[in-house]
């Protein structure tokens, strides 16, 4: 499982890297303008809807599918899948129609924004809901059949479509063409998985029987899952809406910083949960609660050791990363400076996100979907209240600060609730991993800062050299510290 998780993690990071390259090309080609902000806002709105649908489907469908596959006939299993996919397509089409009608209302949020283009971007990108919802179902089926790698890599072709468009066709077709290219990329994410699905002997047949008894199993658990997932997505939508209203022209700066911070962390965490969640579900199905708790603690401890140095590195390199990824073309020096500040504040959400997502999956494996929902509402409330207050005094940076505070509160609270409901859970392994990681991160930070202050010159090449050398030496210092502290997870990696 460690090997699989590591490979999926590498693929996801590479995929996310390609997406960041594509995003960098956008701002370099068009700058921080009303149209690029409108495109980013429309894409965020679409991603929020698809994430809600996709996470809900993955969380509820995969355990039911696995149970049917193990205990019942292939026909019954495939009937369940056919009904689920058919219902998903119907709901997606309805959401596209509703969203298209509501597009003018969303466009009005933009203060001094491009009203007409915002409506266009929203209406075009909404069609991706259909393709991404299908992608989530198919990727969930592949994961349930221990085929993780292709599902993790599908965003690479999608990013390539955007990069090819921006380098070859952007001068002629502009931002409107980019919306269409993005839609084509989302279609590819779904389409690429079809041959792999056929290899597990599944053939889709249009069918929707609302009386299907297995469908009712989804309906029983789906409402709390939707609430929990919606709470997080409403956070992002609220942050985007407040930022869009506060400064429509520079909203793209916040979005870029969010892509670097939150989305990279989510990519890493979801790579971990995509492998661990099926494992925990299987342990629960076998009645092995002790094994589930051990798996949960091991995953959480390993995530702390992996992600805490990411937190420190994001903060130290915040300006450098923004400059390296986005500091080109029409993305100005003031945009980079603002983005660096916003990014540094988003970095504090790293552990909160990890604790929430991993503990949520542990609750789902235990068939408890209500507790994550309650916690999600708590996070949403903290985020919305803080965002509304801090944006008045701190601008876009206040929104990032509010998000990080809410994420940390939610991550700590959901872990506390899991421990309360499971007496076998011990805090010591996670606390020990945290203390050892903090020690290593402090030493790592000292090394990075000392090396960064060496004169490397000016320009992007010098920046890459400075970040590369200081980062590698800092990582070595972190690893050596953990070895000296006899961290058992490091021993596993060394053996691997």
C-alpha positions in Angstrom: 0.0 0.0 0.0 2.9 2.3 0.7 4.3 1.7 -2.7 0.9 2.4 -4.4 0.4 5.5 -2.4 3.8 6.8 -3.2 3.3 6.2 -7.0 -0.1 7.8 -6.9 1.3 10.8 -5.0 4.0 11.3 -7.6 1.6 11.1 -10.5 -0.8 13.5 -8.8 2.0 16.0 -8.1 3.1 15.8 -11.7 -0.5 16.3 -12.9 -0.9 19.2 -10.6 2.4 20.6 -11.8 1.1 20.5 -15.4 -2.0 22.3 -14.3 0.1 25.0 -12.6 2.1 25.4 -15.8 -1.1 25.9 -17.8 -2.4 28.4 -15.2 0.9 30.3 -15.5 0.6 30.5 -19.2 -2.9 32.0 -18.8 -1.7 34.9 -16.6 1.4 35.4 -18.7 -0.6 35.6 -21.9 -3.5 37.8 -20.5 -2.4 39.2 -17.2 -4.5 40.0 -14.1 -7.6 41.5 -15.9 -11.3 41.4 -15.6 -11.6 38.6 -18.1 -8.9 36.4 -16.5 -10.6 36.9 -13.2 -14.0 36.1 -14.8 -12.5 32.9 -16.2 -11.0 31.9 -12.9 -14.3 32.6 -11.1 -16.3 30.6 -13.6 -13.8 27.7 -13.3 -14.0 27.8 -9.5 -17.8 27.8 -9.6 -17.7 24.8 -11.9 -15.1 23.0 -9.8 -17.2 23.5 -6.6 -20.2 21.9 -8.2 -18.3 19.0 -9.6 -16.4 18.4 -6.4 -19.6 18.2 -4.5 -21.1 15.7 -6.9 -17.9 13.8 -7.4 -16.9 13.4 -3.7 -20.4 12.5 -2.8 -20.5 9.8 -5.5 -17.1 8.4 -4.6 -17.8 8.3 -0.9 -21.2 6.6 -1.3 -21.0 4.5 -4.5 -17.6 2.8 -4.1 -18.4 1.0 -0.7 -21.8 -0.2 -2.1 -20.2 -1.3 -5.4 -17.5 -3.2 -3.5 -20.1 -4.9 -1.3 -22.3 -5.9 -4.2 -19.3 -7.2 -6.2 -18.2 -9.4 -3.3 -21.6 -10.7 -2.2 -24.0 -10.6 -5.1 -24.2 -11.3 -8.8 -22.5 -9.3 -11.6 -25.9 -8.4 -13.0 -27.1 -6.8 -9.8 -23.7 -5.0 -9.4 -23.9 -3.6 -13.0 -27.6 -2.7 -12.6 -26.6 -0.6 -9.7 -23.8 1.1 -11.7 -26.1 1.7 -14.7 -28.7 3.4 -12.4 -26.1 5.5 -10.7 -24.5 6.8 -13.9 -27.9 7.5 -15.5 -29.1 9.4 -12.5 -25.8 11.3 -12.4 -26.1 12.4 -16.0 -29.7 13.5 -15.5 -28.8 15.6 -12.4 -25.8 17.0 -14.2 -27.8 18.2 -17.1 -30.4 19.8 -14.8 -27.6 21.6 -12.9 -26.1 22.9 -16.2 -29.5 24.3 -17.2 -30.1 25.9 -13.8 -26.6 27.3 -13.8 -27.0 28.8 -17.2 -30.1 30.6 -16.2 -28.4 31.9 -13.0 -25.2 33.0 -14.8 -26.3 36.7 -15.0 -26.8 36.7 -11.2 -23.2 35.4 -10.6 -21.8 37.9 -13.1 -23.3 40.8 -11.2 -21.0 39.9 -8.3 -18.1 41.4 -10.1 -17.5 45.0 -9.2 -16.2 46.7 -12.4 -15.9 43.3 -14.0 -16.6 42.1 -17.6 -20.3 41.3 -17.2 -20.8 39.8 -20.7 -17.7 37.6 -20.7 -18.4 36.4 -17.2 -21.8 35.0 -18.3 -20.2 33.4 -21.4 -17.4 31.8 -19.3 -19.9 30.4 -16.7 -22.2 29.0 -19.3 -19.5 27.3 -21.4 -17.6 25.8 -18.4 -20.8 24.5 -16.7 -21.0 21.8 -19.4 -17.9 20.2 -17.8 -20.1 19.2 -14.9 -21.3 16.2 -16.9 -17.9 15.0 -17.9 -16.2 15.5 -14.5 -19.1 13.8 -12.7 -18.7 10.7 -14.9 -14.9 10.9 -14.4 -15.4 10.6 -10.6 -17.6 7.6 -11.0 -15.2 5.8 -13.4 -12.1 6.7 -11.3 -13.9 5.4 -8.2 -14.6 2.1 -10.0 -10.9 1.8 -11.0 -9.8 2.5 -7.5 -12.2 -0.1 -6.1 -10.5 -2.6 -8.5 -7.0 -1.6 -7.3 -6.3 0.4 -10.5 -5.1 3.8 -9.2 -2.5 5.1 -11.7 -4.6 6.1 -14.8 -7.2 7.9 -12.7 -4.4 10.0 -11.1 -2.9 11.0 -14.4 -5.9 12.1 -16.4 -5.5 15.8 -15.7 -2.2 15.8 -17.7 -3.9 15.6 -21.1 -6.4 18.2 -19.9 -3.5 20.6 -19.0 -1.8 19.9 -22.3 -4.9 21.0 -24.2 -4.8 24.3 -22.4 -1.1 24.7 -23.0 -1.3 23.9 -26.7 -4.2 26.4 -27.1 -2.4 29.2 -25.2 0.8 28.8 -27.2 -0.8 28.3 -30.7 -4.3 29.8 -30.7 -4.7 32.3 -27.9 -3.7 35.4 -30.0 -6.5 34.6 -32.4 -9.4 33.3 -30.2 -8.5 35.0 -26.9 -10.2 34.1 -23.6 -13.4 32.8 -25.2 -11.4 30.2 -27.0 -9.7 29.2 -23.7 -13.1 28.4 -22.2 -13.8 26.0 -25.0 -10.3 24.5 -24.8 -10.8 23.9 -21.1 -14.1 22.2 -21.7 -12.4 19.9 -24.2 -9.8 19.1 -21.6 -12.5 18.1 -19.1 -14.1 15.8 -21.7 -10.7 14.0 -22.2 -10.5 13.4 -18.4 -13.6 11.3 -18.6 -13.0 9.8 -22.1 -9.5 8.4 -21.3 -10.9 6.2 -18.5 -13.5 4.4 -20.7 -11.1 1.8 -22.2 -9.8 1.0 -18.7 -13.4 0.5 -17.4 -14.1 -1.9 -20.3 -11.2 -4.0 -19.0 -13.0 -4.7 -15.8 -15.9 -6.2 -17.9 -18.3 -3.3 -17.3 -20.5 -2.1 -20.1 -22.8 0.9 -19.5 -26.4 0.6 -20.4 -28.8 3.5 -20.0 -31.2 2.5 -17.2 -32.8 4.3 -14.3 -35.0 2.4 -11.8 -35.8 4.7 -8.9 -37.1 1.6 -7.0 -33.8 -0.2 -7.2 -33.1 -1.3 -3.6 -29.3 -0.6 -3.9 -30.0 3.0 -5.0 -31.8 3.6 -1.7 -28.5 2.8 0.1 -27.0 5.8 -1.6 -30.0 8.0 -0.7 -29.6 7.0 3.0 -26.0 8.3 3.3 -25.8 10.9 0.6 -27.5 13.9 2.4 -24.9 14.2 5.2 -22.0 13.7 2.7 -23.4 16.5 0.5 -23.7 18.8 3.5 -20.1 18.1 4.5 -18.7 18.5 1.0 -20.8 21.5 0.3 -19.6 23.2 3.4 -16.0 23.1 2.1 -17.0 24.2 -1.4 -19.2 27.0 -0.1 -16.0 28.2 1.7 -14.2 28.4 -1.6 -17.2 30.0 -3.3 -17.7 32.5 -0.5 -14.0 33.4 -0.5 -14.1 33.8 -4.3 -17.3 35.8 -4.2 -16.0 38.2 -1.5 -12.7 38.6 -3.4 -14.5 39.0 -6.7 -16.7 41.7 -5.2 -13.8 43.4 -3.4 -11.5 43.6 -6.4 -12.6 41.9 -9.6 -9.5 42.7 -11.5 -7.1 41.1 -8.9 -9.3 38.2 -8.0 -7.1 36.1 -10.2 -4.2 36.8 -7.9 -6.1 35.2 -5.0 -7.1 32.3 -7.2 -3.5 31.7 -8.3 -2.3 31.7 -4.7 -5.1 29.3 -3.7 -4.2 27.0 -6.6 -0.6 26.9 -5.4 -1.5 26.4 -1.7 -4.8 24.7 -1.1 -5.0 22.8 -4.3 -1.5 21.3 -4.2 -2.2 20.2 -0.6 -5.5 18.7 -1.6 -3.8 16.9 -4.4 -1.4 15.3 -2.0 -4.0 14.4 0.6 -6.5 13.0 -1.9 -3.7 10.9 -3.4 -3.3 9.4 0.1 -7.0 9.0 0.8 -7.7 7.4 -2.6 -5.6 4.4 -1.6 -6.3 4.4 2.2 -10.1 4.9 2.1 -10.8 1.6 0.2 -8.5 -0.2 2.7 -10.3 1.3 5.7 -13.7 0.4 4.2 -12.5 -3.2 3.7 -11.3 -3.5 7.3 -14.6 -2.2 8.6 -16.5 -4.7 6.4 -14.4 -7.5 7.9 -15.2 -6.2 11.4 -11.5 -5.4 12.1 -12.0 -2.1 14.0 -8.6 -2.4 15.6 -6.9 -2.7 12.2 -9.0 0.3 10.9 -7.8 2.5 13.9 -4.2 1.4 13.4 -4.5 2.2 9.7 -6.0 5.6 10.5 -3.3 6.6 13.0 -0.5 5.4 10.7 -1.9 7.4 7.8 -2.4 10.5 10.0 1.1 10.3 11.5 2.7 9.8 8.1 0.7 12.7 6.7 2.1 15.0 9.5 5.6 14.0 8.7 5.0 14.6 5.0 3.0 17.8 5.1 4.4 19.8 8.0 7.6 20.5 6.1 5.4 21.5 3.1 3.7 24.0 5.4 7.1 25.5 6.4 8.5 25.5 2.9 5.3 27.2 1.5 5.7 30.0 4.0 9.5 30.5 3.5 9.3 30.3 -0.3 5.9 32.0 -0.7 7.1 35.0 -2.7 9.7 32.9 -4.6 7.1 30.3 -5.7 4.7 33.0 -6.9 7.4 34.7 -8.8 8.7 31.5 -10.4 5.2 30.2 -11.4 3.4 33.4 -12.3 6.0 36.2 -12.6 5.9 36.4 -16.3 4.4 38.5 -19.1 1.5 40.7 -18.0 1.4 39.4 -14.4 3.1 42.4 -12.7 5.5 42.7 -9.8 2.8 44.1 -7.6 0.6 41.1 -8.5 3.4 38.7 -7.5 4.0 40.6 -4.2 0.3 40.4 -3.3 0.1 36.7 -4.4 3.1 35.9 -2.2 1.4 37.4 0.9 -1.8 35.6 0.2 0.1 32.3 -0.5 2.0 32.6 2.8 -1.2 32.8 4.7 -2.8 29.9 2.9 0.2 27.8 3.9 -1.1 27.6 7.5 -4.1 25.5 6.3 -2.0 22.5 5.3 -2.4 20.3 8.4 -6.0 21.4 9.0 -6.9 20.2 5.5 -5.0 16.9 6.0 -6.6 16.1 9.3 -10.1 16.9 8.0 -9.9 14.9 4.8 -8.2 11.8 6.3 -10.5 11.7 9.4 -13.6 12.3 7.2 -12.7 9.1 5.3 -12.3 7.2 8.5 -15.8 8.3 9.5 -17.1 7.3 6.1 -15.5 3.9 6.4 -17.4 3.5 9.7 -20.6 4.4 7.9 -20.8 7.7 9.9 -21.5 10.5 7.5 -23.2 12.9 9.9 -20.2 13.9 12.1 -18.1 15.1 9.1 -21.2 17.1 8.0 -21.5 18.9 11.3 -17.8 19.6 11.3 -18.0 20.9 7.7 -20.7 23.4 8.8 -18.5 24.6 11.7 -15.6 25.2 9.3 -17.9 27.1 6.9 -19.3 29.3 9.6 -15.8 30.2 10.9 -14.5 30.9 7.4 -17.5 33.1 6.3 -17.5 35.2 9.4 -13.8 35.8 9.5 -13.6 36.4 5.7 -16.3 39.0 5.9 -14.5 40.8 8.7 -10.8 40.5 7.7 -11.3 41.5 4.0 -12.3 45.0 5.2 -8.9 45.5 7.0 -6.5 43.2 5.1 -8.0 42.9 1.6 -7.4 39.6 -0.3 -4.9 38.5 2.4 -7.6 38.5 5.0 -9.6 35.9 3.0 -6.6 33.6 3.0 -6.1 34.1 6.7 -9.7 33.3 7.5 -9.6 30.1 5.4 -6.5 28.8 7.2 -7.9 29.5 10.7 -11.2 27.7 9.7 -9.2 24.8 8.3 -7.1 24.4 11.4 -10.2 24.6 13.7 -12.0 22.0 11.6 -9.0 19.6 11.4 -8.5 19.6 15.2 -12.2 19.3 15.9 -12.8 16.4 13.6 -9.9 14.5 15.1 -11.2 15.2 18.6 -14.6 13.8 17.6 -13.1 10.7 16.1 -11.2 10.0 19.2 -14.3 10.6 21.3 -16.3 8.1 19.3 -13.5 5.5 19.2 -11.9 4.7 22.5 -9.1 2.7 20.9 -7.6 5.8 19.3 -4.4 7.1 20.9 -3.2 10.6 20.5 0.4 9.7 21.3 1.5 8.4 17.9 0.2 11.5 16.1 1.6 13.9 18.8 5.0 12.1 18.7 5.1 12.4 14.9 4.1 16.1 15.2 6.8 17.0 17.7 9.5 15.2 15.7 8.4 16.8 12.5 8.4 20.3 14.1 11.9 19.7 15.3 13.0 18.7 11.8 11.1 21.6 10.2 12.9 24.1 12.5 16.3 22.8 11.5 15.2 22.6 7.9 14.1 26.2 7.9 17.4 27.4 9.4 19.3 25.6 6.6 17.0 27.0 3.9 17.2 30.6 5.1 21.0 30.5 5.5 21.5 29.1 2.0 18.9 31.4 0.5 20.9 34.4 1.7 23.9 33.4 -0.4 24.1 35.6 -3.5 22.8 33.6 -6.5 22.2 36.6 -8.7 19.1 37.8 -10.4 16.7 36.3 -12.9 14.5 33.1 -13.1 17.5 30.8 -13.5 19.1 32.2 -10.4 15.8 31.8 -8.5 15.5 28.2 -9.6 19.1 27.5 -8.5 18.5 29.2 -5.1 15.3 27.3 -4.4 16.7 24.1 -5.7 19.9 24.1 -3.7 18.4 25.5 -0.5 15.4 23.1 -0.8 17.5 20.0 -1.3 19.8 20.8 1.6 16.8 21.7 3.8 15.1 18.4 2.9 18.3 16.5 3.7 18.5 18.3 7.1 14.8 17.3 7.8 15.4 13.7 6.9 18.6 13.4 8.9 16.8 14.9 11.9 14.0 12.4 11.7 16.5 9.5 11.4 18.3 10.7 14.5 15.0 11.0 16.3 14.4 7.3 15.4 11.1 8.0 13.5 9.6 4.7 12.5 8.0 6.0 9.3 11.4 7.0 8.0 12.6 3.5 8.7 9.9 2.2 6.4 10.9 4.6 3.7 14.5 3.6 4.0 13.6 -0.1 3.7 11.5 0.7 0.7 
